Amino acid sequence: MFETSFYSKTFRASITLRARTLCAGRNEEYHWHRGRADWSTEYCDLILSIKIVDSLDEAIQHINFYGSNHTDAIVTENEATWERFFAGVNSAGVYLNASTRFADGYRYGFGAEVGISTGKLHPRGPVGLEGLVTYKYKLVGDGHTGNMYSANGGRRFTHRALD
């Protein structure tokens, strides 16, 4: 069901898919994968590079090598799989069954976002404990998208302190 929904929405939205091999026998809409450049290119366009891997470990290795270390997501119902993904992916944000569009300072409750960092530690000068702490944000959803929480999405954020 996910596959059928994904393909129909993708093609309706005129998104270009790049793949090394045929996915689900649909070759008429694919542009052939050109090599490693596709994995490290940020297109800023409606282009999606797809790599089919043989294992979760291969997926994690690929993400950690080619990814930005900013935000990555997995879609699964298997708890052991997402726990391994959360532990293995070296990104500031790792999400389960939710859109990576949630990666935003406002959505995290920080107010206006003034910068983005994918580094781990970057303090200068005298450093106290707070300067030595880094965070990894984990979000568990159930198909949630960032659009649900937009001005027209109808849902509101509730920023509150957690005990």
C-alpha positions in Angstrom: 0.0 0.0 0.0 2.8 2.5 0.9 4.5 1.7 -2.4 1.4 2.3 -4.5 0.5 5.5 -2.7 4.1 6.8 -2.9 4.4 6.2 -6.7 1.0 7.7 -7.5 1.6 10.8 -5.4 5.2 11.1 -6.8 4.2 11.0 -10.4 1.2 13.3 -9.9 3.6 15.8 -8.4 6.0 15.5 -11.4 8.9 14.5 -9.2 11.9 13.1 -11.1 13.1 9.8 -9.6 16.7 8.6 -10.1 17.4 5.0 -9.5 20.1 2.5 -10.4 17.7 -0.4 -10.9 14.1 -0.6 -11.7 11.8 -0.3 -8.7 8.6 -2.3 -8.8 8.9 -2.7 -12.6 8.2 0.9 -13.4 10.8 1.9 -15.9 8.9 4.5 -18.0 9.2 7.3 -15.4 12.8 6.7 -14.2 16.0 8.5 -15.0 19.0 6.2 -14.6 21.2 6.9 -11.6 24.4 8.6 -12.8 26.7 7.4 -10.0 28.0 8.8 -6.7 27.2 12.4 -7.6 23.5 11.7 -7.3 24.0 10.7 -3.6 25.9 13.8 -2.7 23.9 16.4 -4.7 21.3 18.6 -3.1 19.1 19.4 -6.1 16.9 22.1 -4.7 14.3 20.8 -7.1 11.7 18.0 -7.3 14.3 15.3 -7.8 14.6 12.2 -5.6 17.5 9.7 -5.8 16.5 6.2 -4.7 18.9 3.5 -3.6 17.6 0.1 -2.8 19.8 -1.6 -0.2 20.1 -5.2 1.0 20.1 -4.5 4.8 19.5 -1.9 7.5 23.2 -1.8 8.1 23.9 -0.9 4.5 21.3 1.9 4.7 22.8 3.3 7.9 26.3 3.2 6.3 25.0 5.0 3.2 23.2 7.7 5.2 26.3 8.3 7.4 28.6 8.6 4.4 26.4 10.7 2.0 24.0 12.4 4.4 24.3 15.9 5.8 24.1 14.7 9.5 21.1 17.1 9.9 17.9 15.0 9.8 17.0 11.5 8.6 13.9 9.4 8.9 12.8 5.8 8.6 9.3 4.4 7.8 8.8 1.1 9.6 6.6 -0.7 12.1 9.4 -2.9 13.4 10.6 -1.6 16.8 14.0 -3.3 16.7 14.6 -1.8 13.2 13.9 1.8 14.2 15.8 1.5 17.4 18.9 0.4 15.5 18.3 3.2 13.0 18.1 5.8 15.8 21.3 4.5 17.4 23.2 4.1 14.2 22.4 7.2 12.1 24.8 10.0 13.0 22.4 12.9 12.6 21.2 15.7 14.8 17.6 14.5 14.3 16.3 11.0 13.6 12.6 10.5 13.0 10.3 7.5 12.9 7.2 7.6 10.6 7.3 11.4 10.4 8.3 14.0 7.9 11.8 15.5 8.1 10.2 18.9 7.7 9.7 18.9 11.5 13.4 19.8 11.8 12.9 23.4 12.6 13.9 25.5 15.6 10.4 26.9 16.0 8.9 23.4 15.9 11.4 22.3 18.6 10.2 25.1 20.8 13.3 27.3 20.5 11.6 30.3 19.0 13.1 31.8 15.9 15.8 29.7 14.3 19.0 31.7 14.0 21.3 29.0 12.6 21.8 25.4 11.7 24.7 23.3 12.9 25.5 19.7 12.0 28.8 19.8 14.0 29.0 18.1 17.3 30.9 20.5 19.5 31.9 24.0 18.4 32.4 26.2 21.5 35.4 28.7 21.7 37.0 30.3 24.7 36.3 29.3 28.2 33.7 26.6 28.2 31.3 25.5 30.9 29.2 22.3 31.0 26.5 23.7 28.7 29.1 24.3 26.0 30.1 20.6 26.1 26.6 19.2 25.7 25.3 18.2 22.3 21.8 16.9 21.5 20.3 14.3 19.2 16.5 14.9 18.6 14.3 11.8 18.3 10.8 12.1 16.9 8.4 9.2 16.7 5.3 9.8 14.6 2.6 7.9 12.8 2.7 9.3 9.3 2.8 12.9 10.6 3.8 15.6 8.1 5.0 19.1 8.6 2.1 20.5 6.6 -0.3 19.2 9.4 1.2 21.8 11.7 1.3 24.7 9.2 -0.9 27.8 9.3 -3.6 26.0 7.3 -3.0 22.5 8.8 -5.3 22.9 11.7 -3.0 21.5 14.4 -1.1 23.6 16.9 2.2 22.9 18.7 2.1 22.7 22.4 5.5 23.6 23.7 5.7 22.5 27.3 8.4 21.4 29.7 8.8 17.6 30.0 9.5 16.0 33.4 
